[in-house]
């Protein structure tokens, strides 16, 4: 299974917001384990779990529990380039959100954005098909706020949802939700979504340009096909590394030999996907760890051994770094959904 990746655009924007608040860029990059070159590369991709660490670090260091909401509010139009422009030149919110949901994979290959109409309502929904439980609160707030702000900008109308649904628990303070969304927010719901009155979806966009919109969408679809083709070889690399993890032979030269490549060629391929060999190994270990932890009868020391850690404490330290929580906390979280 391919590792979850996101475009470097979002982490670059979040780090920029942190820097504006006086937080050191170097400290953030060190905490999340991503290079300056990857973040600032036009084609850079960042592993999803690194984004989770970034959200945790940004929220903690800023002291703002609503950091994601506020960061999305401050995003200038155009920072997401082709997707922003396609929203603007679409004919209506319905047209814009349908096209945008089909293009969401350009910036995130794990989560799914979907748009649908039902009776007198319209739904923009955010989900994680691979693991519905694995959608952190900051991501939900950021995506939903981001789309609402852009919808208001391109329509030049203060569009207000009828309701906002989120899957996480109600936080202690909720005033900011009402200020930003201007609608009731329902917590611990089955789906994360903005619920709009259907008539808002037919507002005509002032900057609608059908020909330009088709051109932009064609560019997006071409980029998605190219991205998909580029990620296929990484699936092979990850599967080979997962196999080597079981045998304990986890070096770059061993992996290169197994794939019939030179170490230098394989390293270039890994770097082209925004990763280092160490980060790739972390990805494979983390994915395997999450699967093993779902078996509550499996002791941590045995999981640590299967993942080639020297001790259970070394595994616990790595898992905390990957996810921001301990293996025990993760298992407790899993039990709530069973």
N, C-alpha and C positions, 0 to 999 in steps of 0.2 A: 504494500500500500504506500503510495507516495506521501511524503511528509507534508504537513500543512505549511503553506507559505503565503506570505502577504507581500504586496508591493512595498518597497522602501519609502514610498510617498507618505504613508500614514505615520510610521515611526519618526520620519524626518520632521513632520509637522508637529508631532507631540514633543519631540526633543526641543524644537524651536520655541514652543510655548513654555517649556520648563526653563529654558535659558532666559526668556523674557521675565520669568519670575525669580531669576537670580540663582537658579540651580546649575551646577557645573555640568557641561556636556560630557566632559571626560569621565566624571563620576557615573553618569547614567550609562555611557557606553561600556564602562568597566563592569557595572552591575549586570547588564543584560548580555554581555559577552559578544558584542557585534562590533565590527570594525568601522572606523570613520568612512573608509572608502565604500563599503557596502551601503551604508545609510545614504550617502550622497551620490551614489551611482544612479544614472537615469533608468537603468534596467535592473537595479538591485532588488533582491528578494530576501525577506527575513523569515526565519522559521517561526511558526505561530507561537510556540512556547516562549520564544524570546519576547514576543509582543506581550504575552501574559506577564512576564517579569517586568517589562517596561511600564505597563499599566500600574502594577503594584508599586514600583519604585516612584513613578510620577505622582501617584496619589499620596504616598507616604511623605515624600520629600517636599511636596507643595503644601502639605497640611490641609488640602482641600478634598473632602470626601466626594465633592461633586466636580472633580477635576475634568472628567470626561465630558460632562454636560457643558461646562464652561469652555473647554477647548474647542468643542464642535461649534459652539456659538460664535467663536472668534475667527473661524476659518474664513479667509478671503475667498470669494468666488473665483474659480479658475485654477485653484491649486491642484484639483484632480483632472485638470486639462480636458481631454477629449470627453470624459463622462460629464463634466460640468457643462461644456459647450453643447453637448447633445441634449441635455436637459433643457437648456435655454431655447434651442431652435426647434424642439418638438412642438407639435401643434397644440397640445393640451397636457394637463397633468396626467391624464390616463395614458396618453401616448408616451410621455416622458418616463413614467414609472414602469411601463411595460418594457420599453427599450432598456432602461437602466437595470432592471432586474435580470434581464438576459445577458447583460454585460458585466455583472458584478464580479464574475470570476477573474476578470482582468486584474483586480486588486486583492482578491482573497479566494483561494482555491478550496477552502474548507467550508465556510459558511454559505448559506443560500439565501438570497433575497428573492421574494416572490410577490407578485401583485395579482389580485383577483377581485372580481366584482360579485356581489351577492345581494340581490334585491336592491334596497336603497342605500347600501353601504359599499365602501371600497376598502380593501385591506392590503397594507404593505407589511409583509411578514419577514422576520429574520429568524433563521434556524440553523442548526448544525446537524445535517442528516446522519453523519457518522456517529455522533453521540449527543443526543438532545440535551443532556445534562451539562455538557461542556460548552457553555456560552457565558462568559464572565459579565458581571454587571457593567463594568466600564465600557465593554464593547457594545453592549446593547444600548446604553445611553448615548454613546458616541454616534452610532449608525443612525438611530432613530432621530436624534436631534439634527444631525447633519442633513438628512433628507428633508426634514421639515423646514429647516432654514433655507435650503436651496429652493424648495417648492415655493416658499413665500417670495423669494427674490425673483425667480423667473416669471411668476404670475403677476408680481407687484400687487398681490392681495394677501392680507393677513389670514392665510388659511389656518383654520383651527380644527384639529381632529375632534370627532365626537367622543372618543375615548383613546387611551393609551394602555396597552396591556404589556406587562413584563413578567418574566418567570421567577425573578428573585424575590426575596422577602422584603417587606416594607422597611426602609431605613428609618432611623430616629427623626430625621428632618426631611420634610417633603415640600416645603414652600417653593423651592426652586423648580420643582417639576411643574407646579401650577403656573408659575411665572413664565416658563419657557414654552410649555405645551398649550397652556390656556384651556386645558380639558381635564376631566377626571382621569387619574392614573390608577389602574387596577393591578395589584401585586399578586404574586404567586399564581399567575395564570398559566394555562397550558402552552400558549404561544406568545412570542414577543411581536408586537405589531402596533402600527398606527391605524386607527379605524376612522375613516373619513365619511362624511355624508357624500353620497354618490354624485350629487349635482356639482360639487367642487371639482370633480374630475373632468368636467367639460368646459372649464374656463379656457378661453383662447389665449395663448401665449403672445405677448406683444412682439416678441422677436422671432416668431415662428418662421422657419425657412425650410420647407420640405426637401428641397434638393440638397442643401447643405447637411440636413439631418441624415439623409440617406447615405451621403458620402462619409459622414463621421461614423455611422453605424457599420458601414462596410469596413472602415479602417479598424474599428474595435473587433469585429468578427475575425478579420485577418490576424490581428494581434493575439486573439485567443487561440486560434489554430496554431500559430507559431509557438506560443507559450506551452501549449499542450504537447507539441512535438519535442520541445526542448526538455520537458520534464520527464518524458518517457525513459530516457537513459538513466536518470536518477533513481527510478523505481528499481531497475535492475541492480544498480549499485547498492541500494538499501537492502534489497532482498539478499544479496550476497553477503553483506556485512552482518545481517541478522543471523545468517547461517554460521558465519565465522564466530559470532558471539557465543554460540553454543559450544564451540570447540576451544574457545579461549585464544584463537589466533586472530587478533584484531588490529594488526598493524597495517599501515598504508601499503607497504611492499607486498604483503600477503594478499591483500584485497586486489591489488593491481595484477598480480600473477593469476589469481582466480578468474579475473575478467579479461585476461590476455591483453593487458595494456601496460605501458610503462608507468612508473610511479608519477613521473612528471606530467604525463598526459592526463592521468586520472585526477591529479591534484588540480590541474587547470579546469577540468570539467566540474569538479566540486566547487571551485571558486566562482565559476561562471554562474552557479546557482545560488550565490550569496552565502556560501557555507565554507567552513574549514573542515578538515577531516575530524577534528575533535568535536565540532558541533554536530557533524553527521553521526558520529558514534553516540553522542548524547541523545540525538533524536531517536535512534534505533533502540537504545537502552530505555529511554522514557516510554516509548510505545509498548515495549515488551513489559516494562514495569507496571504500566496501567492495566495490562491484561492479566498479569500474575496477581496483582493486588485484588482483583475481583474474586479470587478464590480465598475466602476469609480463613480457611483452614491451613493455608500455606504459611509457614513461619517466615518472618522477615529475614532470618539468617539464610534460609534456603533460597529466597528470592535474590538476596545479595550474591549468593554463590552462582546462581544461574546467570546473573548479569555480569559476572566476573569482577565483583567488588571484593576488596580484601576483608571487609567486615560489614555487619549490619549497620554500624554507625556511619561508615563511609557511604553506604547506600542511602541512608536517611538524610545525610547532608546533601547528597546530589539531588535527591527527590525534592527536598525543600528548595533548592536552587532552581530546579526546573519548573515547579508548580506554585511555589509560595506557600506550601502547606506540607505537613509531615505525612508519611504513609498512613499513620493512624487516623489523622484527620480526613484523609482521602477516603479511607474505608468507611469511616463514620458517615461521610457525605453520601457515599454509595448506598448505604443501608437505608437512607431516607427515601430512596426512589424504588425500593423493593417492596 
